[in-house]
Amino acid sequence: MNPLLSSIFSTGFAFAILRVMTPLLFPALGVAISEMAGSINIALEGIMLMSAFVGVIVSAFTGSLILALLAGLAAGILMGALLGYFHLKMKADIILAAIALGMFASGMTIFLLYLFTGDKGSTSSLQSLVFPSIEIPLLKSIPILGAIFSGHNILTYVALIFVPMFYVLMFKTPLGLRIRAVGQNPHAAESVGINVDRIKLYALMLSGFFGAFGGLYLSMGYVSWFSRDMTAGRGFIAIAAATLGGNMPLGILLSSLLFGFVNSFAIYIASLNVPSELIQMIPYLVTLIALAVFAIRAQMVKNKIGDIQEHFDEDAVNAVVKDVMKAGGES
């Protein structure tokens, strides 16, 4: 068999898919929450970047993994709250505010990186901590499955656990009900006493919370250092994953796996005689194609629904006319 095909159809490749998927699944869940509230968060790139940097710096200077985790999460939540403040309080356009926060995060992390390390490239000079990888006792002894699902970084398992937790949060709790109500019809939600701006702020902060996990995984799980702009567009790919998944937990998981497969494939073909620029382009090209296909299918469905609605409307009008004419004839 071709060496490339042998690599793809191997447990190592499947293991890599889950590994690469993790920093996409976290922010994709965050995007879904904010979008369900009617305030799409495209600042996940900046949120992940800031959390990744804060986690590394705190772990290097305190020697505490717990403090690094809490600091990284706090940074993500704060970024989400800032986006909410600019959008909800200052009435700024949420897209422009998110772009501004992303640019701020990129520039600020480089500045702080130089301030703490004297280097504008990475924190390789600092002794940063990393989240541990764990072996699952029973699973690791199962052939094939053990090689695929056991031995991952602990944050990978956290990401998988967050998928059912996302479902419970959004569909089984009062907060989730309020978030969905605000996103579907804010005026109706406000009429029953729901504070729309507060719920949207909560959703953006939750979005920042999930995005922070993605950033922490990048700098303290995927690798063991922070480098400038290391998110490399993952925050935007996460938006595509949430969109393709219909903002539903299973759909988001499957779409994240798809993008994880594409990224892993790009890594595996790097050993071939292929220009590196082409390899780096593959994940983003697939994202564009996937979104184009999704948009076309969504438009087709919309057109069919419109045709059905128009058909029913015509039938209803004809029935009313017949009833009127019948009543007139009888009179």
Buried (B, 14 or more C-beta within 10 A) or exposed (E): EEEEEEBBEBBEBBBBBBBBBBBBBBBBBBBBBBBBBBBBBBBBBBBBBBBBBBBBBBBBBEEEBEBBBBBBBBBBBBBBBBBBBBBBEEEBEBEEBBBBBBEBBBEBBBEBBEEBBEBEEBBBEBEBBBBEBBEBEEBBEEEEBBBBBBBBBEBBBBBBEBBEEBBEBBEEEEEBBBBBBBBEEBEEBBEEEBEBBEBBBBBBBBBBBBBBBBBBBBBBBBBBBBBBEBBBEBBBBBBBBBBBBBBBBEBBBEBBBBBBBBBBBBBBBEEEEEEEEEBEEBBBEBBEEBBEEBEEEEEEEEEEEEEEEEEEEEEEEEEEEEEEEEEEEEE
